[in-house]
Amino acid sequence: MASTPVADLEAALADPKVAAALELLGKHGLGATVIHSHDDSSDVMVPLPDGIVQFEDDLMVRFVGQGDPCLSGSVAVTAARMGGVTRIIGRCRQGHTQQPGR
């Protein structure tokens, strides 16, 4: 899958089609996110690499592989259509400090 450039959320929100999509999503308690990772050598946001999930655990965010055991017991919180495929790209677990990978 080719990576998608990091979006400018404020510019995208000015597009009436994006506003309409957010209205529909909002009826389901969903919203929009800028799909990104972080470059270790700068403050620049970069495209999220294939196979990587943004993982929040007890208010700490890190990026792990989709098969990482630390994801056990987590809940899907972010999905995106990338490269023609719908993928879960964000997961969250709160208050489970005894899970694998901690």
C-alpha distances in whole Angstrom, upper triangle without the diagonal:
4,6,9,13,15,17,21,22,26,25,23,26,28,26,28,25,23,27,27,24,25,29,27,25,28,30,28,29,25,24,21,20,18,15,15,16,19,20,22,24,25,25,22,19,15,12,11,9,7,10,13,15,18,21,24,27,31,30,28,24,22,18,18,16,15,18,20,24,25,23,25,27,25,24,21,21,18,16,13,11,8,5,8,9,12,12,15,14,18,21,24,27,31,34,33,34,35,31,29,28,30
4,7,10,13,15,19,20,24,22,21,24,26,24,26,24,22,26,27,24,25,28,27,26,28,31,29,29,25,24,21,19,17,14,14,15,17,18,21,22,22,22,19,17,13,10,10,9,8,12,14,16,18,22,25,28,31,30,28,24,22,19,19,17,17,20,22,26,26,25,28,29,27,26,23,23,19,17,14,12,8,6,10,11,14,14,16,15,19,22,25,29,32,35,34,35,36,33,31,29,32
4,7,9,12,15,17,21,20,18,21,23,22,25,22,20,24,25,22,23,27,26,24,26,29,27,27,23,21,18,16,13,10,10,11,14,15,18,19,19,19,16,13,10,6,7,7,7,11,12,14,15,19,22,25,29,27,25,21,19,16,17,16,16,20,21,25,25,23,26,28,25,24,21,20,17,15,12,11,8,8,11,12,14,13,15,13,16,20,23,26,29,33,32,33,34,31,30,27,29
4,6,8,12,14,17,16,14,18,20,18,21,19,17,20,22,19,20,23,23,21,24,27,25,25,21,19,15,13,11,9,9,12,14,15,19,20,19,18,15,12,9,6,8,9,10,14,14,15,16,20,22,26,29,27,25,21,20,17,19,18,18,22,23,27,26,24,28,29,25,24,21,20,16,14,11,10,7,8,11,13,14,13,15,13,16,20,23,27,29,33,33,34,35,32,31,29,31
4,6,9,12,15,14,13,16,18,17,21,19,17,20,22,20,20,24,24,22,24,28,27,26,22,19,15,13,10,9,9,11,13,14,17,18,17,16,12,10,7,6,9,11,13,16,16,17,17,20,23,26,29,26,25,21,20,18,20,20,21,24,25,29,28,26,29,30,27,26,23,21,17,16,13,13,11,12,15,16,17,16,18,15,18,21,24,28,30,33,34,34,36,33,33,30,31
4,7,9,12,12,11,14,17,17,20,19,16,19,21,19,18,22,23,21,22,26,25,24,20,17,13,10,7,7,6,9,11,12,16,17,15,13,10,7,6,5,8,11,14,17,15,16,15,18,20,24,26,23,22,18,18,16,19,20,20,24,24,28,26,25,28,29,25,24,21,19,16,15,13,14,12,14,17,18,17,17,17,14,16,19,22,25,27,31,31,32,34,32,31,29,30
4,6,9,8,8,11,13,13,16,15,12,15,18,16,15,19,20,18,20,23,23,22,18,15,11,9,6,7,8,12,14,16,19,20,18,16,12,10,10,9,11,15,17,19,18,18,16,20,21,25,27,24,23,20,20,19,21,22,22,26,27,30,28,26,30,30,26,25,21,19,16,15,13,14,13,15,17,18,17,17,18,16,17,20,22,26,28,31,32,33,36,33,33,31,32
4,6,5,6,9,10,12,15,15,12,14,17,16,15,19,20,19,20,23,23,22,19,15,12,10,8,10,11,14,15,17,21,21,18,16,13,11,12,12,15,18,20,23,21,20,19,22,23,26,28,25,24,21,22,21,24,25,26,29,30,32,30,29,32,32,28,27,24,21,18,18,16,17,17,19,21,22,21,21,21,18,19,22,24,28,29,32,34,35,37,35,35,33,33
4,5,5,6,9,10,13,13,10,11,15,13,12,15,17,16,16,20,20,18,15,12,8,8,6,10,12,15,16,19,22,23,20,17,15,13,14,14,16,19,21,23,21,20,18,21,21,25,26,23,23,20,21,21,24,25,25,29,29,32,30,28,31,30,27,24,22,18,16,16,15,16,17,19,21,21,20,20,20,18,18,21,22,26,27,30,32,33,36,34,34,33,33
4,5,5,7,9,12,14,11,11,15,15,13,16,18,17,17,21,22,20,17,14,11,11,10,14,15,18,19,21,25,25,22,19,17,15,17,17,19,23,25,27,25,24,21,24,24,27,28,25,25,23,24,24,27,29,29,33,33,35,33,31,34,33,30,27,25,21,19,20,18,20,20,23,24,25,23,23,23,21,21,24,25,28,29,33,34,36,39,37,38,36,35
4,5,5,7,11,12,10,11,15,15,14,17,19,18,19,22,23,22,19,16,13,13,12,15,16,19,21,22,26,26,23,20,18,16,17,17,20,23,25,27,26,25,23,26,27,30,31,28,28,25,27,26,29,30,30,34,34,37,35,33,36,36,32,30,27,24,21,21,19,19,20,22,23,24,23,24,24,22,23,26,28,31,32,36,37,39,41,39,40,38,38
4,5,5,9,9,7,8,12,11,11,14,16,15,16,19,20,20,17,13,10,11,10,13,15,19,21,23,26,27,24,22,19,17,17,16,18,22,23,25,24,23,22,25,25,29,30,27,27,25,26,25,27,28,28,32,32,35,33,31,34,33,30,27,24,21,18,18,15,16,17,19,20,21,20,21,21,20,21,24,26,29,31,34,36,37,40,38,38,36,37
4,5,8,9,6,6,10,10,9,11,14,13,14,17,18,17,15,11,10,11,12,15,17,21,23,25,28,29,26,23,21,19,20,19,21,24,25,27,26,24,23,25,25,29,30,27,27,25,27,26,29,30,29,33,34,36,34,31,34,33,30,27,24,21,18,18,17,18,19,22,22,23,22,22,22,21,21,24,26,29,30,34,35,37,40,38,39,37,37
4,6,9,8,7,11,12,12,13,16,16,17,20,21,21,18,15,13,15,15,18,20,24,25,27,31,31,28,25,23,21,22,22,24,27,28,31,29,28,26,29,29,33,34,30,31,29,30,30,32,33,33,37,37,40,38,35,38,37,33,31,28,25,22,22,20,21,22,24,24,26,24,26,26,25,25,28,29,33,34,37,39,41,44,42,42,41,41
4,5,5,6,9,10,11,13,15,15,16,19,21,21,18,15,13,15,15,18,20,24,26,28,32,33,30,27,24,22,23,21,23,26,27,30,29,28,27,29,30,33,35,32,32,30,31,30,32,33,32,36,37,39,38,35,38,37,33,31,27,24,22,21,19,18,20,22,22,23,22,24,25,24,25,28,30,33,35,38,40,42,44,42,43,41,42
4,5,5,6,9,10,10,12,14,15,17,19,20,18,15,14,17,18,20,23,27,29,31,35,36,33,30,28,25,26,24,26,29,29,31,31,29,28,31,31,35,36,33,34,32,33,32,34,35,34,37,38,41,39,36,39,38,34,31,28,25,23,22,20,19,21,23,23,24,23,25,26,26,26,29,31,34,35,39,41,43,45,43,44,43,43
4,5,5,6,9,10,11,12,14,16,17,18,16,14,13,16,17,18,22,25,28,30,34,35,33,30,27,25,25,23,24,27,27,29,28,27,27,29,30,33,35,33,33,30,32,30,32,32,31,35,36,38,37,34,36,35,32,29,26,23,20,19,17,16,18,20,19,21,20,22,23,23,24,27,29,32,34,38,39,41,44,41,42,41,42
4,5,5,6,9,10,10,12,14,16,16,13,11,9,12,13,15,18,22,25,27,31,32,30,27,24,21,22,20,21,24,24,26,25,24,23,26,26,30,31,29,29,27,28,27,29,30,28,32,33,35,34,31,33,32,29,26,23,20,17,16,14,14,17,19,18,19,18,20,20,20,21,24,26,29,31,34,36,38,40,38,39,37,38
4,5,5,6,9,10,10,13,15,15,13,11,10,13,15,18,21,24,27,30,33,34,32,29,26,24,24,23,24,27,27,29,28,26,25,27,27,30,32,29,30,28,29,29,31,32,31,34,35,37,35,32,35,33,30,27,24,21,19,18,17,18,20,22,22,23,21,22,22,22,22,25,26,30,31,34,36,38,41,39,40,39,39
4,5,5,6,9,10,11,13,14,13,12,12,15,17,19,23,27,29,32,35,37,35,32,29,26,27,25,25,28,28,30,29,27,26,28,29,32,33,31,32,30,31,31,32,33,31,35,36,38,36,33,35,34,30,27,24,21,19,18,17,17,20,22,21,22,20,22,23,23,23,26,27,31,32,35,37,39,42,40,41,40,40
4,5,5,6,8,10,11,13,10,9,9,13,15,17,20,24,27,30,33,35,33,30,27,24,24,22,22,25,25,26,26,24,23,25,26,29,30,28,29,27,28,27,29,29,27,31,32,34,33,29,31,30,27,23,20,18,16,15,13,14,17,19,18,18,16,18,19,19,20,22,24,27,29,33,34,36,39,36,37,37,37
4,5,5,6,9,10,10,8,6,7,11,13,16,19,23,25,28,32,33,31,28,26,23,23,22,22,25,25,26,25,23,22,23,23,27,28,25,27,25,26,26,28,29,27,30,31,33,31,28,30,29,25,22,19,16,14,14,14,15,18,21,20,20,18,19,19,19,19,21,22,25,26,30,32,34,37,34,36,35,35
4,6,5,7,9,10,9,9,11,14,17,19,23,26,29,32,35,37,35,32,30,27,27,26,25,29,29,29,28,26,25,26,26,29,30,28,29,28,30,29,31,32,30,33,34,35,34,31,32,31,27,24,21,18,17,17,17,18,21,24,23,23,20,22,21,22,21,23,24,27,28,32,33,36,39,36,38,38,38
4,5,5,7,9,9,9,11,15,18,20,23,27,30,33,36,38,36,33,31,28,28,26,25,28,27,28,27,25,24,26,26,29,30,28,30,28,30,29,30,31,28,32,33,34,33,29,31,29,26,22,20,17,16,15,15,16,20,23,21,21,18,20,20,21,21,22,24,27,28,31,33,36,38,35,37,37,37
4,5,5,7,5,6,8,12,15,17,20,23,26,30,33,35,33,30,28,25,25,23,22,25,25,25,24,22,21,22,22,25,26,25,26,24,26,25,27,27,25,28,29,30,29,26,27,25,22,19,16,14,13,12,13,14,18,21,20,19,16,17,16,17,17,19,20,23,24,28,29,32,34,32,33,33,33
4,5,5,5,6,9,13,16,18,22,25,27,31,34,36,34,31,29,26,27,25,24,27,27,27,26,23,22,23,22,25,26,24,26,24,26,26,28,29,27,30,31,32,30,27,28,26,23,19,17,14,14,15,16,18,21,24,23,22,19,20,19,19,18,20,20,23,24,27,29,32,34,32,34,34,34
4,6,7,9,13,16,20,21,25,28,31,34,37,39,37,34,33,29,30,28,27,30,29,29,28,26,25,25,24,27,28,26,28,27,29,29,30,31,29,32,32,33,31,28,29,27,24,20,19,16,16,17,18,19,23,26,24,23,20,21,20,21,20,21,22,24,25,28,30,33,35,33,35,35,36
4,5,9,12,15,19,20,23,26,29,33,35,38,36,33,32,28,29,26,25,28,27,27,26,23,22,22,22,24,25,24,26,25,27,26,28,28,25,28,29,30,28,25,26,23,21,17,15,13,13,14,15,17,21,24,23,21,18,18,17,19,18,18,19,21,22,25,27,30,32,30,32,32,32
4,7,11,13,17,18,22,24,27,31,33,35,34,31,29,26,27,25,24,27,26,26,24,21,20,20,19,21,22,21,23,22,24,24,26,27,25,27,28,28,26,23,24,22,19,15,14,11,12,13,15,18,21,25,24,22,18,19,17,18,16,16,16,19,19,23,24,27,30,28,30,30,30
4,7,10,14,15,18,21,24,27,30,32,31,28,26,23,23,22,20,23,23,23,21,18,17,18,17,20,21,20,22,20,22,22,23,24,22,25,26,27,25,22,23,21,18,15,12,9,9,10,12,15,18,21,20,19,15,15,14,15,13,14,15,18,19,23,24,27,29,27,29,29,29
4,7,11,12,16,19,21,25,28,30,28,25,23,20,21,19,18,22,22,22,21,18,16,18,17,20,22,20,21,19,21,21,23,24,22,26,26,27,25,22,25,23,20,16,14,11,9,10,11,14,17,20,20,19,16,16,14,14,13,15,16,19,20,24,26,28,31,28,30,29,29
4,7,9,12,16,18,22,25,27,25,22,20,17,17,16,15,19,19,20,19,16,15,17,17,20,22,20,20,18,19,19,21,22,21,25,25,27,25,22,25,24,20,17,15,11,9,10,9,12,14,18,18,17,15,14,14,13,12,15,16,20,21,25,27,28,31,29,30,29,29
4,6,9,12,15,18,21,23,21,18,16,13,14,13,12,16,17,18,16,14,12,14,15,18,20,17,18,15,16,16,18,20,19,22,23,25,23,20,23,23,19,17,14,11,8,9,9,12,13,17,18,17,15,14,13,11,10,13,15,18,20,24,25,27,29,27,28,26,26
4,6,10,12,15,18,20,18,15,13,10,10,9,10,14,15,17,15,13,12,15,16,19,21,19,18,15,16,15,18,19,19,23,23,25,23,21,25,25,21,19,16,13,10,11,10,12,13,16,18,17,15,14,14,11,11,15,17,20,22,26,27,28,30,28,28,26,27
4,7,11,14,17,19,18,16,13,9,9,7,6,10,12,13,11,10,9,13,15,18,21,18,17,14,14,12,15,15,15,19,20,22,21,19,22,23,19,18,15,13,9,9,8,10,10,13,15,14,13,12,11,8,9,13,16,19,21,25,26,27,29,26,26,24,25
4,7,10,13,15,14,12,10,6,6,5,5,8,11,13,10,10,9,12,14,18,20,18,16,12,12,10,13,14,15,19,19,22,20,19,22,23,20,19,16,15,12,13,11,14,12,15,18,17,16,14,13,10,11,14,16,20,22,25,25,26,28,26,25,23,23
4,7,10,12,12,11,9,6,5,6,5,8,11,12,9,9,8,11,13,16,19,17,14,11,9,8,11,13,14,18,17,20,18,17,21,23,19,19,17,16,14,15,14,16,15,17,20,19,18,15,15,11,11,14,16,19,21,24,24,24,26,24,23,20,21
4,6,9,8,7,6,5,6,8,8,10,14,15,12,12,11,13,15,18,20,17,15,11,10,9,12,15,17,20,19,22,20,20,24,25,22,22,20,19,17,18,18,20,18,20,23,22,22,19,18,14,14,17,18,21,22,25,25,25,27,25,24,21,21
4,5,6,7,6,6,6,9,10,11,15,16,14,15,14,16,18,21,23,21,17,14,13,11,14,16,19,22,20,24,22,22,26,28,25,26,24,23,20,22,21,22,20,21,25,24,24,22,21,17,18,20,22,24,26,28,28,27,29,27,26,23,23
4,6,8,9,10,10,13,13,13,17,18,15,16,15,17,18,20,22,20,17,14,12,12,14,17,20,22,20,23,21,22,26,28,25,27,25,24,23,24,24,25,23,25,28,27,27,24,23,19,19,21,22,24,26,28,28,26,28,26,25,21,22
4,7,8,11,11,15,15,16,20,21,18,20,19,21,22,24,26,23,20,18,16,16,18,20,23,25,24,27,25,26,30,32,29,30,29,28,26,27,26,28,25,26,30,30,30,27,26,23,23,25,26,28,29,31,31,30,32,30,29,25,25
4,5,9,10,14,15,17,20,22,19,20,18,21,22,24,25,23,20,18,16,16,19,22,24,27,25,28,26,27,31,32,29,30,28,27,25,26,25,27,25,26,30,29,29,27,26,22,22,25,26,28,29,31,32,30,33,31,30,27,27
4,7,9,13,15,17,21,22,19,19,17,19,20,22,24,21,18,16,15,16,19,22,24,27,25,28,26,26,30,31,28,28,27,25,23,24,24,26,24,26,29,29,28,26,25,21,21,23,24,26,27,29,30,29,32,30,30,27,26
4,6,10,12,14,18,20,18,18,16,19,20,23,25,22,19,17,16,15,19,21,23,26,25,28,26,26,30,31,28,28,26,24,21,22,21,23,21,22,26,26,25,23,23,19,20,22,24,26,28,30,31,31,33,31,30,27,27
4,7,9,12,15,17,15,15,13,16,18,21,23,20,18,15,14,13,16,18,20,23,23,26,24,23,27,28,25,24,22,20,17,18,17,19,17,19,22,22,22,20,19,16,16,19,21,24,25,28,29,29,31,29,28,26,26
4,6,9,12,15,13,14,13,16,18,22,24,22,19,16,14,12,15,16,18,21,21,25,23,22,26,28,24,24,22,20,17,18,16,17,15,16,20,20,20,18,18,14,16,19,21,24,26,29,29,29,31,29,28,25,26
4,6,9,12,11,12,12,16,18,22,24,22,20,16,15,12,14,15,16,19,20,23,22,21,25,26,23,22,19,18,15,15,13,14,11,13,16,16,16,14,15,12,14,17,20,23,26,29,29,29,31,28,27,25,26
4,7,9,7,8,9,12,15,19,22,20,18,14,12,9,11,11,12,16,16,20,19,17,21,22,19,19,16,16,13,12,11,12,10,12,15,14,14,12,12,9,11,14,17,20,23,26,26,26,28,25,24,21,23
4,6,6,9,10,14,17,20,23,22,20,16,13,10,10,10,11,14,15,19,18,17,21,23,20,20,18,18,15,14,13,14,11,12,15,14,15,12,13,10,13,15,18,21,24,27,27,27,28,25,23,21,23
4,6,9,11,14,18,21,24,24,21,18,15,11,11,9,9,12,14,18,18,17,20,22,19,19,17,17,15,13,12,12,9,10,13,11,12,10,11,9,13,15,19,21,25,28,27,27,28,25,23,21,23
4,7,10,12,16,19,22,22,20,16,14,10,8,6,6,8,10,14,15,13,16,19,17,17,15,16,14,13,13,14,11,12,15,12,12,9,10,8,11,13,16,19,22,25,24,24,25,21,19,18,20
4,7,9,13,15,19,19,16,13,10,6,5,5,6,9,10,13,13,12,15,17,15,15,13,14,12,12,13,14,13,14,17,14,14,10,10,7,9,11,14,16,20,22,21,22,23,19,18,16,18
4,6,10,12,16,15,14,10,8,6,5,6,6,9,9,12,11,9,13,14,12,12,10,11,9,10,11,14,13,16,18,15,13,10,8,5,5,7,10,13,16,19,18,19,20,17,16,15,16
4,7,10,13,12,10,7,6,5,7,9,9,12,11,14,12,10,14,15,12,12,10,10,9,11,12,15,15,18,20,17,15,12,9,6,5,6,9,11,14,17,17,18,20,17,17,15,16
4,6,10,10,8,6,5,6,7,10,10,12,10,12,9,8,11,12,9,10,9,9,10,13,15,18,18,21,23,20,18,14,11,8,6,5,6,8,11,14,13,14,16,13,14,12,12
4,7,6,5,4,7,9,10,13,13,15,13,14,10,10,12,12,9,10,10,10,11,14,17,21,21,24,26,23,20,17,13,11,8,6,5,6,8,11,11,12,15,13,14,13,12
4,5,5,6,8,11,12,15,15,16,13,13,9,9,11,11,9,10,12,12,14,18,20,24,24,27,29,26,23,20,16,14,11,9,6,5,6,8,8,8,11,10,12,11,9
4,6,8,11,14,15,18,19,20,17,16,12,13,14,13,11,13,15,14,17,20,23,27,27,31,32,29,26,23,19,18,14,12,8,7,5,6,8,8,11,11,14,13,11
4,7,10,13,15,19,19,21,18,18,14,14,17,16,13,14,15,14,16,19,22,26,26,29,31,28,26,23,19,17,13,12,9,9,7,9,11,12,15,15,17,15,13
4,7,10,13,16,17,19,16,16,13,13,16,16,13,15,16,15,16,19,21,25,25,28,30,28,25,22,19,16,13,12,10,10,10,11,12,12,15,14,15,13,12
4,7,10,13,15,17,14,16,12,12,15,16,13,14,14,13,13,16,18,22,21,24,26,24,22,19,16,13,10,10,9,10,11,14,14,14,17,15,16,14,13
4,7,10,12,14,12,14,11,11,15,16,13,15,15,14,14,17,18,21,20,23,25,23,21,18,15,12,10,10,11,12,14,16,16,15,17,15,15,12,12
4,7,9,12,10,13,11,11,15,16,14,15,14,14,13,15,16,19,17,20,22,20,19,15,13,10,9,10,12,14,16,18,18,18,19,17,16,13,14
4,6,8,6,10,8,9,12,15,13,15,14,15,14,16,17,19,18,20,22,19,18,15,13,10,10,10,12,14,16,19,17,17,18,15,13,11,13
4,5,5,9,10,9,12,15,14,15,14,16,15,15,16,18,16,18,20,17,17,13,12,10,11,11,14,16,19,21,19,19,20,16,14,12,15
4,6,9,10,8,11,13,12,13,12,14,13,13,14,16,15,17,18,15,14,10,9,8,10,10,13,15,18,21,19,20,20,16,14,13,16
4,6,9,8,9,13,12,14,14,16,16,16,18,19,18,20,21,18,17,13,12,12,13,12,15,15,19,21,18,19,18,15,12,12,15
4,5,6,8,12,11,14,14,17,17,18,20,22,21,22,24,21,19,16,14,13,13,12,13,14,17,18,16,16,15,12,9,8,11
4,5,6,9,10,13,15,17,18,20,22,24,24,26,27,23,22,18,16,15,15,12,13,13,16,16,13,13,12,9,6,6,10
4,5,8,8,12,13,15,17,19,21,24,24,26,27,24,22,18,15,14,13,10,10,9,12,13,10,10,10,7,5,5,7
4,6,5,8,10,12,14,15,18,21,21,23,24,21,19,15,12,12,10,7,8,8,11,13,11,12,12,9,8,8,10
4,6,9,11,14,16,18,21,23,24,26,26,23,21,17,14,15,13,10,10,9,12,13,10,12,11,7,7,9,11
4,7,10,13,15,17,21,24,24,27,27,24,21,18,15,15,13,10,9,7,10,11,9,11,11,8,10,12,13
4,7,9,12,14,18,21,22,25,25,21,18,15,12,12,10,6,5,5,8,11,9,12,13,10,11,12,13
4,6,9,11,15,18,20,23,23,20,16,14,10,11,9,5,5,6,9,13,12,15,16,13,15,16,17
4,6,8,11,14,16,19,19,16,13,10,7,8,6,4,7,9,12,16,15,18,19,16,17,18,19
4,7,10,14,16,19,20,17,13,11,8,8,5,5,7,10,12,16,16,19,21,18,20,19,20
4,7,11,12,16,16,14,11,9,6,6,4,7,9,13,15,19,20,22,24,21,22,21,22
4,7,9,13,13,10,7,6,4,5,7,9,12,16,19,22,22,25,26,23,23,23,24
4,6,10,10,8,6,6,7,7,9,12,16,19,22,26,26,28,29,26,26,25,27
4,7,6,5,4,6,9,10,13,16,19,23,26,29,29,31,32,29,29,28,30
4,5,5,6,7,10,10,13,17,20,24,27,30,30,32,33,29,29,27,29
4,6,8,10,13,13,17,20,24,27,30,34,33,34,35,32,31,30,32
4,7,10,13,14,18,21,24,28,31,34,34,36,36,33,32,31,33
4,6,10,12,15,18,21,24,28,31,30,32,33,29,29,28,30
4,7,9,12,15,18,21,25,28,28,30,31,27,27,26,28
4,6,9,11,15,18,22,25,24,26,27,24,23,22,25
4,6,8,11,14,18,21,21,23,24,20,20,20,22
4,7,11,14,17,21,20,22,23,20,20,18,20
4,7,11,14,17,17,19,20,18,18,17,18
4,7,10,14,13,15,17,14,15,14,15
4,7,10,10,13,15,13,14,14,14
4,7,7,9,11,10,12,12,12
4,6,8,11,11,14,14,12
4,6,9,10,13,14,12
4,6,6,10,11,9
4,6,9,10,7
4,7,9,7
4,6,6
4,6
4
